[in-house]
């Protein structure tokens, strides 16, 4: 069954406790976008946010680093218990083997993120070290963008690569995961879907109702695959 990871940059922060308490009963991961206003022009969540979230959940967290110096964030994020540290391939190159060792020694997971324009061959030399490959199906940095369907070809190729090489990484999709795209994403081979505004938080004013609607959309998509 496909796993779900809400993107908490899309939540209603004024209803933080209410929404987290509801999501804790349903989701598999929390997706935390950390942006510095440099790598992408937006600024969102931070390690401080994760520390506060730790007081309200035991759900594992995936920190998606959209920052200019992601390596500087690794040790602080490990210290506050982040389960997955996901770094864009352009920054991970040159650090992958050392970071994998550092992160695995702490019992955590290394993720790599592929922008729509990033070629798969950029990560092939260290793909065996990766726990989660995130494929961006929108340009990074903002919620609610147009779905880039061409990115699903990467997902299909990753599915083949994983099978042919007997690898164990999960494939995660970030961007426009919603009722209109679930089926094609699952058919392409996605294991984890990151849901944001269109897939979860804007479905209803009530978070409980939003979760119910989202689950119905997912169940319908799975039944069609």
NORGI-V976869 format. One line per field, one symbol per residue. ss: DSSP state (~ for helix, > for strand, _ for the rest). phi: phi as a letter, one per 30 degrees, with the letter a starting at -180 (. if undefined). psi: psi as a letter, one per 40 degrees, with the letter a starting at -180 (. if undefined). A space follows every 50 residues. Layout:
ss = ???
phi = ???
psi = ???
This chain:
ss = __>>>>>~~~__~~~~~~~~~~~_____>>>>>>>>______>_>_~~~~ ~~~______>>>>>>>____~~~~~~~~~____>>>>>~~~~___~~~~~ ~~~~~___>>>>>>_____~~~_~~~~~~__>>>>>____________~~ ~~~~~~~~~~~~~~_____>>>>>_______~~~~~~~___>>>>_~~~~ ~_____~~~~~~~~~~~~~~~~~~_
phi = .dcbbddddcddddcedddddddedbccbcccdcbcicdbdcbbdbeded eddedbacddccccccbdbddddddedddciddbccbdedcdejbeddde dddddciccccbccdecdddddcddbddcdcbcccdcbddkbdidddcde ddddddddddedddchccddcccbkhdaedceddddddkdcbcccbddcb dcdadddddddddeddddeddddcd
psi = hiihhhheeeihdefdddddddddedidihhhhhieeddieihbiidddd ddddeeiehiihhhhgidgddeeddddddeehdhhhhiddddheeddddd dddddefaihiihhidehidededeedeehdhhhhheiiidiifihhgdd ddddddddddddddefieiihihhhfhaddedddddddehdhhhhbddec dedidhddddddddddddddddde.
